[in-house]
Amino acid sequence: MQLRDQRILLTGASSGIGRELALELARRGARIALVARRSEPLQAVAGEITAMGGTAVAVVADVTTSEGRAACIAQSTRALGGLDVLINGAGTSDFAHFACADPVQLEQIIKTNLLAPMLLAREVLPQMIRQKSGRIVNIGSIFGSIGFAYFAAYSSTKFGLRGFSEALRRELHGTGVGVTYAAPRAVKTALNSPSVLQMADAVGMKMDEPVHIAAWIVRAIEKDRKDAYYGAAERFFVKLNGLFPRLVDRGLDKQNRAMRDFAQPTSR
């Protein structure tokens, strides 16, 4: 896919991977509707893109609500004159003993990471199918192929997003609309709590800079990739976990015991 002049709706655009994605897409000449809940950082990203000669509109909306999704789609479509690409980049995480997890937080993780991407895709697909072109891009995680201890809710939503991407891709075959599922490994963003950062350092977990992941995702979109997994070792373990999950159980046992001390229980 050539990204120049493509009309792109990008959620989670105010920080982290989303911010870097917005800038990288703008460098490719895409026209972007930037969506996030926080106005000030969102306007700052839009300003950076405008300053480099690009086209961006800031849409302040909470995509976990029906009202937010409706406003997001309406404002983006009106500002850009239609949509060619939806990138589901908004996300949230947890790092806790699941038995003590906050039910409200669990519900929010599911709404943000899985339900919102599904419902946004549902809203934009009729237009894409009519124009016989388009792409849905779901930003998942290696944690969506390998379930990690103390990230049970996050892993579950990313497993779901991966399954949704696969099923939707098969359903859309022959329509001209494609689906890309991009799975980075751990990334250095504000999504990570101090305890996650301490744990990652203790167990030697690799964490990538958002700018590198954003460039990798853009290349996957340009190449019309169906699935993209970041990291050679991670790709190997994804395949290994699919074939021999009990072997991976044993391989992760030492790491899980080390992680336990950093994942603090949440009081009920």
N, C-alpha and C positions, 0 to 999 in steps of 0.2 A: 504494500500500500504506500503510495506517495502521500506524504502528510501535508504538503503545501496546499493551502486553502481548504483543508478538511475542517469541518465544523465539529468540534469536540466538546463534550460535557465531561468535566473532570471533578469528581467529588474528593473531599479531603485535601483541597488544594492550598490550604493556608500554611502548611508546615511539612517538615519531613520529606518523605518520598514525593508526596503530592506537589509540594512547592517546586522541587527540582524537576519533576515531570513537566509542570507547567512551563518552566523556563526552557527546557529542552525541546518541547513541542513547539514553542514559539520560535525558537531558532530554526526549526524546520519549516516555518511558514504557516503553521496551523492557526486557526482561529478558535479561541478557547473560551468557554463559559466556566469560570472558576467557582466552585461551590464549597462552602464550609459554613460552620456556625458562627465563627468569630469574624466580625466585620473588619477590624483594624488590620490584622495581619493579611487578610484576604485582599483588602484594598492596596496594601503594600506590594503584594505579588503582582496584581493587575498593573500597578504603577511601573514596576520594573519592566514588564512586558511592553507597555506602551512606550516607555523610554527607549527601548531597543528597536522601536518601529513596528512592533507586533500589534495584534488585535486580541484584546481580552476584556471580558465583562465579568464583574464580581457579582455573584448571586449568594446572598446570605440566606441560608436555609438549613433546617435540621432534617436530614433525609430519613430519619427514623420515624417521622410522623407523616401521616397522609397529607396534611396541609403543606408541610415542607417539601415533600416530593412533588406535589402539584405545582407549587410555586417555582420549584427548581426547573421542572420540564417546561412550564409555560414561559418563564423569563428567558431561559436559554434558547428555546426555539424562536421566540420573537426576536431576540437580539442577534442571533446568527442566521436567521432565515431557514432554519432546519437543523437536523443533526445527522452526522455521518458516523460518529464514534462515541460510545459511552465508555468511560474508564471509571470503574468502581474502585476508588482508592481510599475512601474513608474507612477507618478501622479503629478498634480499641482492643485492649488486651487485659489479661489478669495473670497473677503469679501468686498462687495461694494453695493451701491444702483444701481440696474440693469439699471435704466434709464440713468445713467451716465457711464456705463461700457465701457471700452476700447474695440472696435471691434477686434483689433489685439489680445488682451489677450483672448477674448472670443474664437476666432478661435484656439488659442494655447491650451486652456483648452480642447476643444472638440477633437483636434488631439491627445493630450497626454493621456487623460483619457478614451476615447472611440474608436476613429478610429484606433489608433496604436494597442491596444489589439485585435481588430477584425481582422486587417490585419495580425498581427503576428500569430494569431490562424489559419487563412486561410493558411498560408505558412507551418506550421508544421503539420497540420492535415493529409495530404496525407500519410506522412511517418508513423504517428501513426496508421492510419487506416490499412495500409499495414501490420504492425507488430501486429495488433489486440490488442494493449495495449497503454496506455498513459493517460495523464490527463492535462487538461487546468485549471489553477487556476487563477481566476480573483479577485483581491483585490478591493472590493467596499467600502461601507460605510453605516452606519445607515442613512446617508443623502440621500442614494439611495432608501430608502423606505418611508422616511418622508421628504418632501420638506421644507427646512428651509429658512426663510427670509434672504436676504442679501448674501445668498450662491446659488443664482438661477442657475448660470452656472454650478457650481460644482455639485449641487444636480441633475441637468438635466443629466449630463454625467454619474453619478453613477446610476440613474434610468435606463438609457440606457444600462449600463454595466450589470445591474441585469437582464434586459429583454433579452439581448443577451445571457447571461449565461443560462437562462431558456430555450430559444428557441433552442440553440445549444445542450444542454443536451438531449432534446427530439429528436432532429434530429439524434444524435449519439447513441441512444439506440440500444443495440445489437452489436455494433461495437467493444466493448472492451475499448473504449475511454470514460473517464468520465470528468465531468465538476464540479468544486467546485467554489462557489461564497462565499467569506468570507467578512463579513461586520463588521469592528470594529467601535467603537464610536470615539470621538475625541482623537487624539494621540499627545503626546508632541514631535513634530518634527520641523525641520527648515522650514517646509512647512507653519507653522503658523506665520503670521506677528505679530509685537508687538501689533497692535490693536486687533487682534484675541485673544491674550493672555489676554489682559486687559478686553475684553468683557467676556471671559470665566470665569475670576475671579469674575467679577461683577454679572453675572447671576448664578454662581455656577455650571457651566458646568464641568462635570467630564472629565479629560484627563488622558489617560493611558501612561505608559512607553512603548517605542517601543519593548523592550526586552520581555515584557509580551505578547504583541500582536503577536510577531513573534512566540513564543512558542505555542500560541493558534492556529495560522494558521497551523503550522506544524502538530499539533495533528489532526486538521480537515483533512489534506491531508492523514495522516496515516490511518484515519478511513474512508476514501473515502466519506466524507460528501458531500452532494449535496449543501446545504446551511448552513452557520454558521453565527450567529449574536452574538456579544459580549455584555454581560450585561443583567441581568434578567429584569430590568426595561425597557431597550431598546427593548428587544424582545416583551414585553407586549405592548409597544406603537407602535411598528411596526404592530402588529396584530390589535390594536385599530384603527390606522390610515387607515388600509385597509378596516375595517368595517364601521367606523364612522369618516370620515375625518373632518366633520364640528365640531364635538365635540373636536377634536384635535386643530382645528382652534382657538376655544375659549380658550383652555388650554394654547396655546402658545402666546396668545395676550399680556400678561404682559411682557413676555420675549422678544417678538419682539420689543416692545416699548423701552425696556432697551437696546437692541442691536443697535437700530437706531442711537444712539449718537456715537457709536464706528465705524460704517461703514461709512467712509468718502467718499463723492462723488469724482469721478475722473473727472477732468476738460476735456472737449472735445477740 
